């Protein structure tokens, strides 16, 4: 079995999921292909993307600068990132995240150890990747235009990709059934919920694709998620041994109409 599992969603859209529980998305137009995120960088993502895109010129975008979404950037010549997240990529913060997450995963998920032990799973960097600011709001792939929406919250430069052809928003981690806000870059919950309120008013989209699930969510999840966040209180949270960030990490969870939803956060973010 290969490192990646690819799903053909039809209408020129693929999701490419890796063993460590995160996925990328590939959207094909007639003239270009768009790769959304690059994962942890294990395995040969470039080879899989080239196979699926059949040689179309490729544009690569990171939804945000967290190691599980951008550590495979070195397999590509250039990658677009929102300007607010570029300092995390270039200043060493992403490397710190990677070391922390791999250290935690190797203790909690033994299957990770072979991935860490066998460096051959991580191709040697082929390029000195050029990080470029994502300074355009839409991209014409040829008969298919996708839009980019800023959605700070999970990180200052989080973006989502809107594909009108499938009425789908590729949300990265900006909207998620498992909300991670325990780094100092995350918004306070009240501000985050307000952003979700505004997103819920958006017309023309029926589905969400989030990076840590192979299943799509109905767009109605956005409004429910805003309420979920507003229900978080310190007294309702429990302590968790999730990787220590800048303080004690708390966990809040509910079983709702969209399954098990969780939020990992710092005490100071509640409010």
SULSULJO-V980409 format. One record per residue. N is the residue number from 1. RES is the residue in one small letter. SS is DSSP state (A for helix, B for strand, O for the rest). BURIAL is + if it has 16 or more other ideal C-beta (glycine too) atoms within 10 Angstrom, else -. Layout:
N_RES_SS_BURIAL / N_RES_SS_BURIAL
This chain:
1_x_O_- / 2_x_O_- / 3_x_O_+ / 4_x_B_+ / 5_x_B_- / 6_x_B_+ / 7_x_B_- / 8_x_B_- / 9_x_B_+ / 10_x_B_- / 11_x_O_- / 12_x_O_+ / 13_x_B_+ / 14_x_B_+ / 15_x_B_+ / 16_x_B_+ / 17_x_B_+ / 18_x_B_+ / 19_x_O_+ / 20_x_O_+ / 21_x_O_- / 22_x_O_+ / 23_x_B_+ / 24_x_B_+ / 25_x_B_+ / 26_x_B_+ / 27_x_B_+ / 28_x_B_+ / 29_x_O_+ / 30_x_O_- / 31_x_O_- / 32_x_B_+ / 33_x_B_+ / 34_x_B_+ / 35_x_B_+ / 36_x_B_+ / 37_x_O_+ / 38_x_O_+ / 39_x_O_+ / 40_x_O_+ / 41_x_O_+ / 42_x_O_+ / 43_x_B_+ / 44_x_O_+ / 45_x_A_+ / 46_x_A_+ / 47_x_A_- / 48_x_A_+ / 49_x_A_+ / 50_x_A_- / 51_x_A_- / 52_x_A_+ / 53_x_A_+ / 54_x_O_- / 55_x_O_- / 56_x_O_+ / 57_x_B_- / 58_x_B_+ / 59_x_B_+ / 60_x_B_+ / 61_x_B_+ / 62_x_O_+ / 63_x_O_+ / 64_x_O_+ / 65_x_O_+ / 66_x_O_+ / 67_x_A_+ / 68_x_A_+ / 69_x_A_+ / 70_x_A_+ / 71_x_O_+ / 72_x_O_+ / 73_x_A_+ / 74_x_A_+ / 75_x_A_+ / 76_x_O_+ / 77_x_O_- / 78_x_B_- / 79_x_B_+ / 80_x_B_+ / 81_x_B_+ / 82_x_O_+ / 83_x_A_- / 84_x_A_+ / 85_x_A_+ / 86_x_A_+ / 87_x_A_- / 88_x_A_+ / 89_x_A_+ / 90_x_A_- / 91_x_O_- / 92_x_O_- / 93_x_A_+ / 94_x_A_+ / 95_x_A_- / 96_x_A_- / 97_x_A_+ / 98_x_A_+ / 99_x_A_- / 100_x_A_- / 101_x_A_+ / 102_x_A_+ / 103_x_A_- / 104_x_A_- / 105_x_A_+ / 106_x_A_- / 107_x_A_- / 108_x_A_- / 109_x_O_- / 110_x_O_- / 111_x_O_- / 112_x_A_+ / 113_x_A_- / 114_x_A_- / 115_x_A_+ / 116_x_A_- / 117_x_A_- / 118_x_O_- / 119_x_A_- / 120_x_A_- / 121_x_A_+ / 122_x_B_+ / 123_x_O_+ / 124_x_O_- / 125_x_O_- / 126_x_O_- / 127_x_O_- / 128_x_O_- / 129_x_O_+ / 130_x_B_- / 131_x_B_+ / 132_x_B_- / 133_x_B_- / 134_x_O_+ / 135_x_O_- / 136_x_O_- / 137_x_O_- / 138_x_B_- / 139_x_B_+ / 140_x_B_- / 141_x_O_+ / 142_x_O_- / 143_x_O_- / 144_x_O_+ / 145_x_B_- / 146_x_B_+ / 147_x_B_- / 148_x_B_+ / 149_x_B_- / 150_x_B_- / 151_x_O_+ / 152_x_O_+ / 153_x_O_+ / 154_x_O_+ / 155_x_O_+ / 156_x_O_+ / 157_x_O_+ / 158_x_O_+ / 159_x_B_+ / 160_x_B_+ / 161_x_B_+ / 162_x_B_+ / 163_x_B_+ / 164_x_O_- / 165_x_O_- / 166_x_O_+ / 167_x_O_- / 168_x_B_+ / 169_x_B_+ / 170_x_B_+ / 171_x_B_+ / 172_x_B_+ / 173_x_O_+ / 174_x_O_+ / 175_x_O_+ / 176_x_O_+ / 177_x_O_+ / 178_x_B_+ / 179_x_B_+ / 180_x_B_+ / 181_x_O_+ / 182_x_O_+ / 183_x_O_+ / 184_x_O_- / 185_x_O_+ / 186_x_O_+ / 187_x_O_+ / 188_x_O_- / 189_x_A_+ / 190_x_A_- / 191_x_A_- / 192_x_A_+ / 193_x_A_+ / 194_x_A_+ / 195_x_A_+ / 196_x_A_+ / 197_x_A_- / 198_x_A_- / 199_x_A_+ / 200_x_A_+ / 201_x_O_- / 202_x_O_- / 203_x_O_- / 204_x_O_- / 205_x_O_+ / 206_x_O_- / 207_x_B_+ / 208_x_B_+ / 209_x_B_+ / 210_x_B_+ / 211_x_O_+ / 212_x_O_+ / 213_x_O_+ / 214_x_O_- / 215_x_O_- / 216_x_O_+ / 217_x_B_+ / 218_x_B_- / 219_x_O_+ / 220_x_O_- / 221_x_A_+ / 222_x_A_+ / 223_x_A_- / 224_x_A_+ / 225_x_A_+ / 226_x_A_+ / 227_x_A_- / 228_x_A_+ / 229_x_A_+ / 230_x_A_- / 231_x_O_- / 232_x_O_+ / 233_x_O_- / 234_x_A_- / 235_x_A_- / 236_x_A_- / 237_x_O_+ / 238_x_B_- / 239_x_B_- / 240_x_O_- / 241_x_O_- / 242_x_O_- / 243_x_O_+ / 244_x_O_- / 245_x_O_+ / 246_x_O_- / 247_x_O_- / 248_x_O_- / 249_x_B_+ / 250_x_B_+ / 251_x_B_+ / 252_x_B_+ / 253_x_B_+ / 254_x_B_+ / 255_x_B_- / 256_x_B_- / 257_x_O_- / 258_x_O_- / 259_x_B_- / 260_x_B_- / 261_x_B_+ / 262_x_B_+ / 263_x_B_+ / 264_x_B_+ / 265_x_B_+ / 266_x_B_+ / 267_x_A_- / 268_x_A_- / 269_x_A_+ / 270_x_O_+ / 271_x_O_-
